[in-house]
Amino acid sequence: MVKKIQRNTLLLSLGLLFTTFTVKECVISKVIVMGKSMNPTLEHGDSGYVNKYVLKFRPLNRGEIIIFHDCIDNQLVIKRVIGVPGDTILFSFGRVYVNGNMLSESYLKAGTLTIPRNYNGLTLGKGEYFMMGDNRANSLDSRNYGPILTSHIVGLFVP
């Protein structure tokens, strides 16, 4: 009887350990924001979680904040989704236009202008997303290195 209880306890413990590891590594992980490219929405040192699983069931939506590997040095970065596959992104007079319509960006600090840099008038292909930081003057993003591929996306940021 004692051996059966010990065996069941061991199996339960191993099951919990496996579940905890799986959830932490495959579903959700804690992240800490480094830098100021997402100010004023997220400040340096803010923390949250990255949901790695939700995007297996649905595509990204414009306006969501995500974590991905950048194209320059493969570092993890946090940015906002501005364009999704099929969108045409255009910058004009400091504003962002998606598919010919000015993007409403209430999350930006009043008076923020968006400078196009290297990419303007770009239509996103299948599996391509256009990302930008909310602190437009201090963000290295898709305006510099182009669209982000789905394969580089880690998950959705959850505050």
Secondary structure as UniProt FT lines:
FT   HELIX           2..22
FT   HELIX           23..27
FT   STRAND          28..32
FT   TURN            37..41
FT   TURN            44..45
FT   STRAND          47..51
FT   HELIX           54..56
FT   TURN            62..63
FT   STRAND          65..69
FT   TURN            71..73
FT   STRAND          76..83
FT   TURN            85..86
FT   STRAND          88..92
FT   TURN            93..94
FT   STRAND          95..98
FT   TURN            99..100
FT   STRAND          101..102
FT   TURN            106..107
FT   TURN            110..111
FT   TURN            117..118
FT   STRAND          122..123
FT   TURN            126..127
FT   STRAND          128..132
FT   HELIX           136..138
FT   HELIX           142..145
FT   STRAND          148..149
FT   HELIX           150..152
FT   STRAND          153..158
//
